[in-house]
Amino acid sequence: MSASESAIAAAEAHSAHNYHPLPIVVTSAEGAWMTDVEGRRYLDMLAGYSALNFGHGNRRLIDAAKAQLERVTLTSRAFYHDRFADFCEQLADLCGMESVLPMNTGAEAVETAVKTARKWGYRVKGVVDNMAKIVVASNNFHGRTTTVISFSTDPEARADFGPYTPGFEIVPYGDLTAMEAALTENTVAVLLEPIQGEAGVLVPPPGYLAGVRRLTQERNILFIADEIQSGLGRTGRTFALEHEGVVPDMYVLGKALGGGVVPVSAVVSSQEVLGVFRPGEHGSTFGGNPLACAVALEVIAMLRSGEYQQWASELGEHLHHELGLMVGTGSVEAVRGRGLWAGVDIVPERGTGREISEKLMDRGVLVKDTHGSTIRIAPPLVISKEDLDWGLDQLRAVLAG
């Protein structure tokens, strides 16, 4: 039995089977490349679902983490620490907002956004107690906590986990008419992904997000943008909503905010909205810890240069051009996405998304499937054009085989 096979067998024997990983055991990584226990190298074209936007082992982020590790890593929110105020100020400024509520994971941030919207609805908007509604889109992915799966349309996420949390209405993604019809006096928020990642990197029709912004402003409803996966440079802008000239009432951030080093998430909004909380009403022991703040501050500084957004935009155009040439060749049905982010629908006769992912792994390229015949491509924003082209050559070879 090989080292990989032995490690996989041990993992399967002693862990819950809530994931179906590709059969690779990573032991080290740098930039856009990972190495397994046998010494084989793989081009990472997934980037931890955008958590690794700045690549593996980014020197600036590792150095920031090491420096903070020598000082203090956790105080809990029982005390202030010397990185907290700077983190909140810098992140709020990056978002063009005023206030930050830090958490750890993306799902925690979404839960925080839901609680915030409901409390704002009761305290500020004047909605009758326990009547608040939040409108969401079908095919959404905002996490897998009990509340979040209550408004999921994915059977795998929902089945056998009821009873479900009430207070949500689901409308078709991209349908502005359906959105408008769903809004009532009890609607406190609309929660959307500007681009739906798990659904296959779905980009809504032009004007849809601006239309949602107009409707929410007219009716005193919070527009909450889940930019956990789409934000922080992935699409060629700091936030995906910028492509449509839209500014929400609240950003929900995570993944790349921690640089692939530590879990960091946050809800960012106005003082009026986040000011509804009082001590004891919400919290997290690790939320906004010194180590997380130190790494996130370096992420924010890197984003301020604009170089990562620019490279994602330039190389993203190349990526989509090359993928577009594959459409209609008998192997690829459709390609969607923006920046260095793409969903590729494989012609079913060529294989499932899982099968294509496994064949690419055999050729040294790592992607992941979703919803049957779709594969997602989202390399680190530090990938070179040469490496990206090599990865695309492997995709062409697999599809031609």
C-alpha positions as CSV (number, residue, x, y, z in Angstrom):
1,M,0.0,0.0,0.0
2,S,1.4,3.4,-1.0
3,A,1.8,6.3,1.5
4,S,-1.2,8.0,-0.1
5,E,-3.4,4.9,0.1
6,S,-2.4,4.3,3.7
7,A,-3.2,7.9,4.7
8,I,-6.5,7.8,2.9
9,A,-7.5,4.5,4.5
10,A,-6.7,5.9,8.0
11,A,-8.7,9.0,7.3
12,E,-11.7,7.1,6.0
13,A,-11.5,4.8,9.1
14,H,-11.4,7.5,11.7
15,S,-13.3,10.5,10.3
16,A,-17.0,11.3,9.5
17,H,-17.7,10.9,5.8
18,N,-19.2,14.3,5.3
19,Y,-16.8,15.0,2.4
20,H,-15.8,13.1,-0.7
21,P,-12.3,14.3,-1.3
22,L,-10.2,13.5,-4.4
23,P,-7.7,10.7,-3.5
24,I,-4.7,12.9,-3.0
25,V,-2.8,13.5,0.3
26,V,-1.2,16.9,0.3
27,T,2.0,17.4,2.4
28,S,3.2,20.8,1.3
29,A,2.2,23.7,-1.0
30,E,3.6,27.0,-2.4
31,G,2.0,29.6,-4.6
32,A,-0.3,27.7,-7.0
33,W,1.3,24.3,-6.5
34,M,0.7,21.5,-4.0
35,T,2.9,18.4,-3.4
36,D,1.6,15.0,-2.2
37,V,3.2,12.5,0.2
38,E,4.8,10.7,-2.8
39,G,6.4,13.9,-4.0
40,R,4.1,14.5,-7.0
41,R,3.2,18.1,-7.8
42,Y,-0.2,19.4,-8.7
43,L,-1.5,22.7,-10.0
44,D,-4.2,24.0,-7.6
45,M,-7.1,25.3,-9.7
46,L,-9.5,25.4,-6.8
47,A,-7.7,27.6,-4.2
48,G,-9.6,26.2,-1.2
49,Y,-12.9,27.5,-2.7
50,S,-11.3,31.0,-2.8
51,A,-9.9,30.9,0.7
52,L,-6.4,30.8,-0.9
53,N,-6.8,33.8,-3.2
54,F,-3.2,34.8,-2.4
55,G,-1.7,31.4,-2.9
56,H,-0.2,28.8,-0.6
57,G,2.4,29.9,1.9
58,N,2.2,33.6,0.9
59,R,5.3,35.1,2.5
60,R,3.6,38.3,3.6
61,L,0.8,36.4,5.3
62,I,3.0,33.8,6.9
63,D,5.4,36.5,8.2
64,A,2.4,38.4,9.7
65,A,1.1,35.3,11.4
66,K,4.6,34.3,12.8
67,A,5.1,37.8,14.2
68,Q,1.8,37.7,15.9
69,L,2.3,34.1,17.2
70,E,5.2,35.4,19.2
71,R,3.1,38.1,20.9
72,V,-0.5,37.0,21.7
73,T,-2.9,34.8,19.8
74,L,-6.1,35.0,21.9
75,T,-7.6,37.2,24.5
76,S,-11.3,36.4,23.9
77,R,-13.6,39.4,23.6
78,A,-13.5,39.8,27.4
79,F,-10.6,42.2,26.7
80,Y,-9.4,44.5,24.0
81,H,-6.2,43.7,22.2
82,D,-3.9,46.0,20.2
83,R,-4.8,44.7,16.7
84,F,-8.6,44.8,17.0
85,A,-9.3,48.5,16.4
86,D,-7.0,48.7,13.4
87,F,-8.6,45.6,11.9
88,C,-12.1,46.9,12.3
89,E,-11.2,50.4,11.0
90,Q,-9.3,49.1,8.0
91,L,-11.9,46.5,7.0
92,A,-14.7,49.0,7.3
93,D,-12.8,51.4,5.2
94,L,-12.1,48.8,2.5
95,C,-15.8,48.1,2.3
96,G,-16.8,51.8,2.4
97,M,-18.7,51.2,5.5
98,E,-18.5,52.0,9.2
99,S,-18.7,49.0,11.5
100,V,-17.4,45.5,11.7
101,L,-18.6,42.4,13.6
102,P,-15.9,39.7,13.4
103,M,-16.5,36.0,13.5
104,N,-14.5,33.0,12.3
105,T,-16.2,31.0,9.5
106,G,-18.4,32.0,6.6
107,A,-21.4,30.2,8.0
108,E,-21.0,32.0,11.3
109,A,-20.9,35.3,9.4
110,V,-24.1,34.4,7.6
111,E,-25.8,33.4,10.8
112,T,-24.7,36.8,12.2
113,A,-26.1,38.6,9.2
114,V,-29.4,36.9,9.7
115,K,-29.6,37.8,13.4
116,T,-28.5,41.3,12.6
117,A,-31.2,41.8,10.0
118,R,-33.9,40.4,12.2
119,K,-32.9,42.6,15.2
120,W,-32.7,45.7,12.9
121,G,-36.1,44.9,11.6
122,Y,-37.6,44.8,15.0
123,R,-35.6,47.7,16.6
124,V,-35.4,50.1,13.7
125,K,-37.8,49.2,10.9
126,G,-40.6,48.4,13.3
127,V,-41.6,44.9,12.2
128,V,-44.0,43.1,14.5
129,D,-42.1,40.7,16.8
130,N,-41.4,37.3,15.3
131,M,-42.7,38.3,11.9
132,A,-39.5,39.2,10.1
133,K,-38.9,37.7,6.7
134,I,-35.7,37.4,4.7
135,V,-35.8,36.7,1.0
136,V,-33.2,34.5,-0.5
137,A,-32.5,32.9,-3.9
138,S,-32.9,29.3,-5.1
139,N,-29.7,27.3,-5.6
140,N,-28.0,29.4,-2.9
141,F,-25.1,28.3,-0.8
142,H,-24.5,30.2,2.4
143,G,-23.2,27.4,4.6
144,R,-24.6,24.3,6.3
145,T,-25.7,25.3,9.7
146,T,-29.3,24.5,10.8
147,T,-30.6,27.9,10.0
148,V,-28.8,28.3,6.7
149,I,-30.0,24.9,5.4
150,S,-33.5,25.9,6.3
151,F,-33.5,28.1,3.2
152,S,-31.4,25.9,1.0
153,T,-32.9,24.2,-2.1
154,D,-30.1,21.5,-2.2
155,P,-31.6,18.2,-1.1
156,E,-28.2,16.9,0.1
157,A,-27.9,19.9,2.5
158,R,-31.4,19.7,3.8
159,A,-32.5,16.1,4.0
160,D,-32.9,14.6,7.5
161,F,-31.9,17.8,9.3
162,G,-35.4,19.2,10.1
163,P,-37.3,20.8,11.7
164,Y,-36.2,23.9,9.8
165,T,-35.9,27.5,10.9
166,P,-38.9,29.6,9.6
167,G,-38.7,33.2,8.4
168,F,-37.3,32.8,4.8
169,E,-38.8,33.0,1.4
170,I,-37.0,31.5,-1.6
171,V,-37.3,33.1,-5.1
172,P,-35.6,32.1,-8.4
173,Y,-32.1,33.6,-8.8
174,G,-32.0,36.3,-11.3
175,D,-35.7,36.9,-11.5
176,L,-36.4,40.5,-10.5
177,T,-40.1,40.2,-11.0
178,A,-40.3,37.3,-8.5
179,M,-38.1,39.2,-6.1
180,E,-40.4,42.2,-6.2
181,A,-43.5,40.1,-5.6
182,A,-41.9,38.5,-2.6
183,L,-41.2,41.7,-0.7
184,T,-43.7,42.7,2.0
185,E,-43.8,45.1,4.9
186,N,-42.3,42.3,7.0
187,T,-39.3,41.8,4.8
188,V,-36.2,42.9,6.7
189,A,-33.5,41.8,4.2
190,V,-32.6,40.2,0.9
191,L,-29.6,37.9,1.1
192,L,-27.9,37.1,-2.1
193,E,-24.6,35.9,-3.5
194,P,-23.6,38.3,-6.3
195,I,-22.3,35.2,-8.1
196,Q,-23.5,31.8,-7.0
197,G,-20.4,29.6,-6.5
198,E,-21.7,26.2,-5.4
199,A,-24.5,26.3,-7.9
200,G,-21.9,26.3,-10.7
201,V,-20.5,29.9,-10.8
202,L,-23.9,31.4,-11.9
203,V,-23.7,35.1,-12.9
204,P,-27.1,36.8,-12.7
205,P,-28.5,38.7,-15.7
206,P,-27.2,42.3,-16.2
207,G,-29.3,44.8,-14.2
208,Y,-30.5,42.2,-11.7
209,L,-28.4,43.2,-8.8
210,A,-29.0,46.9,-9.5
211,G,-32.7,46.1,-9.6
212,V,-32.5,44.4,-6.2
213,R,-30.7,47.3,-4.8
214,R,-33.4,49.7,-6.1
215,L,-36.2,47.6,-4.6
216,T,-34.6,47.3,-1.2
217,Q,-33.8,51.0,-1.0
218,E,-37.4,51.9,-2.0
219,R,-38.9,49.6,0.7
220,N,-36.4,50.1,3.6
221,I,-35.0,46.6,3.3
222,L,-31.4,45.6,3.9
223,F,-29.5,44.2,0.9
224,I,-27.0,41.7,2.3
225,A,-24.3,40.6,-0.1
226,D,-22.7,37.2,0.7
227,E,-19.2,37.9,-0.8
228,I,-17.6,35.1,1.1
229,Q,-16.5,33.3,-2.1
230,S,-16.9,36.1,-4.7
231,G,-15.2,38.9,-2.8
232,L,-11.7,40.0,-2.1
233,G,-10.3,40.0,-5.6
234,R,-11.6,36.8,-7.1
235,T,-13.6,38.4,-9.9
236,G,-11.2,41.2,-10.8
237,R,-12.6,43.7,-8.4
238,T,-12.5,43.8,-4.6
239,F,-16.1,42.9,-4.5
240,A,-18.2,41.2,-7.2
241,L,-21.0,43.7,-6.8
242,E,-18.6,46.4,-8.1
243,H,-19.0,45.0,-11.6
244,E,-22.7,46.2,-11.4
245,G,-22.0,49.5,-9.6
246,V,-23.9,48.3,-6.6
247,V,-23.2,48.9,-2.9
248,P,-25.1,46.8,-0.4
249,D,-26.2,47.6,3.1
250,M,-24.1,44.8,4.4
251,Y,-21.2,42.6,3.3
252,V,-20.7,39.1,4.6
253,L,-17.0,38.2,4.2
254,G,-14.8,35.1,4.9
255,K,-12.5,32.7,3.2
256,A,-9.8,34.9,1.6
257,L,-10.0,37.3,4.5
258,G,-7.9,34.8,6.5
259,G,-5.5,34.3,3.7
260,G,-5.7,30.6,3.8
261,V,-3.8,30.8,7.2
262,V,-6.6,31.1,9.8
263,P,-10.4,31.2,9.6
264,V,-11.6,34.8,9.6
265,S,-15.0,36.1,8.7
266,A,-16.9,39.3,9.3
267,V,-20.1,41.2,8.8
268,V,-19.5,44.8,7.7
269,S,-22.3,47.4,7.7
270,S,-23.3,50.8,9.0
271,Q,-23.2,51.8,12.7
272,E,-27.0,52.1,12.5
273,V,-27.4,48.5,11.5
274,L,-24.7,46.8,13.6
275,G,-25.5,49.2,16.5
276,V,-28.6,47.2,17.3
277,F,-26.5,44.8,19.3
278,R,-25.9,45.1,23.0
279,P,-23.4,43.2,25.2
280,G,-24.3,39.6,25.5
281,E,-26.6,39.4,22.5
282,H,-24.1,37.9,20.1
283,G,-20.5,36.8,20.2
284,S,-17.6,34.4,19.6
285,T,-14.7,33.5,21.8
286,F,-12.3,33.4,18.8
287,G,-14.0,36.1,16.7
288,G,-11.6,39.0,16.1
289,N,-8.7,37.3,17.9
290,P,-5.2,38.9,17.6
291,L,-3.8,36.3,15.2
292,A,-6.9,36.5,12.9
293,C,-6.7,40.3,12.9
294,A,-3.0,40.3,12.1
295,V,-3.4,38.1,9.1
296,A,-6.5,39.9,7.9
297,L,-4.8,43.3,8.2
298,E,-2.1,42.0,5.8
299,V,-4.8,40.7,3.5
300,I,-6.4,44.2,3.5
301,A,-3.1,45.9,2.8
302,M,-2.5,43.5,-0.1
303,L,-5.9,44.3,-1.6
304,R,-5.3,48.0,-1.3
305,S,-2.5,47.8,-3.9
306,G,-5.0,46.6,-6.5
307,E,-2.5,44.3,-8.1
308,Y,-4.4,41.1,-7.3
309,Q,-7.7,42.5,-8.7
310,Q,-5.9,43.7,-11.8
311,W,-4.2,40.3,-12.4
312,A,-7.5,38.5,-11.8
313,S,-9.2,40.7,-14.3
314,E,-6.5,40.4,-17.0
315,L,-5.8,36.7,-16.6
316,G,-9.5,36.1,-16.1
317,E,-10.2,37.5,-19.6
318,H,-7.7,35.0,-21.0
319,L,-9.2,32.1,-19.0
320,H,-12.7,32.8,-20.2
321,H,-11.5,33.3,-23.8
322,E,-9.8,29.9,-23.8
323,L,-12.7,28.1,-22.1
324,G,-15.1,29.8,-24.5
325,L,-13.3,28.1,-27.4
326,M,-14.1,24.8,-25.9
327,V,-17.9,25.4,-26.0
328,G,-19.6,23.6,-28.9
329,T,-16.7,21.2,-29.5
330,G,-18.6,18.3,-28.2
331,S,-17.0,18.4,-24.8
332,V,-18.2,21.6,-23.1
333,E,-21.8,22.7,-23.1
334,A,-21.4,26.1,-21.4
335,V,-18.9,28.3,-19.4
336,R,-19.9,30.9,-16.9
337,G,-18.1,33.2,-14.4
338,R,-16.1,36.3,-14.0
339,G,-12.4,37.0,-13.4
340,L,-10.4,34.0,-12.3
341,W,-13.5,32.0,-11.6
342,A,-15.4,29.7,-13.9
343,G,-18.0,27.0,-14.0
344,V,-17.6,24.6,-16.9
345,D,-20.5,22.4,-17.8
346,I,-19.2,19.1,-19.3
347,V,-21.2,17.3,-22.0
348,P,-22.6,14.4,-20.0
349,E,-21.3,11.8,-22.5
350,R,-17.8,12.9,-21.7
351,G,-18.2,12.0,-18.0
352,T,-19.4,13.4,-14.7
353,G,-17.8,16.4,-13.1
354,R,-16.2,13.9,-10.6
355,E,-14.8,11.7,-13.3
356,I,-13.3,14.7,-15.1
357,S,-11.8,16.0,-11.8
358,E,-10.2,12.6,-11.2
359,K,-8.8,12.5,-14.7
360,L,-7.4,16.0,-14.3
361,M,-5.8,14.9,-11.0
362,D,-4.1,12.1,-12.8
363,R,-2.6,14.7,-15.1
364,G,-1.5,17.0,-12.2
365,V,-4.4,19.5,-12.1
366,L,-6.8,19.8,-9.1
367,V,-10.3,21.1,-9.6
368,K,-13.6,20.0,-8.0
369,D,-17.0,19.1,-9.3
370,T,-20.5,20.4,-8.4
371,H,-24.0,19.5,-9.4
372,G,-23.2,16.5,-11.6
373,S,-21.4,17.5,-14.8
374,T,-20.0,20.9,-13.7
375,I,-16.4,21.6,-12.7
376,R,-15.3,24.8,-11.0
377,I,-12.0,26.5,-11.8
378,A,-10.7,29.1,-9.3
379,P,-6.9,29.2,-9.2
380,P,-5.0,31.3,-6.7
381,L,-4.7,34.9,-7.9
382,V,-1.0,34.5,-7.9
383,I,-1.0,31.9,-10.7
384,S,1.2,32.6,-13.7
385,K,-0.2,32.7,-17.3
386,E,2.1,29.9,-18.2
387,D,0.8,27.7,-15.4
388,L,-2.8,28.5,-16.2
389,D,-2.2,27.6,-19.8
390,W,-0.6,24.4,-18.8
391,G,-3.6,23.5,-16.7
392,L,-6.0,24.4,-19.5
393,D,-3.9,22.1,-21.8
394,Q,-4.5,19.3,-19.4
395,L,-8.3,20.0,-19.5
396,R,-8.2,19.9,-23.3
397,A,-6.3,16.6,-23.2
398,V,-8.8,15.0,-20.8
399,L,-11.8,16.2,-22.8
400,A,-10.2,14.9,-26.0
401,G,-9.5,11.5,-24.5
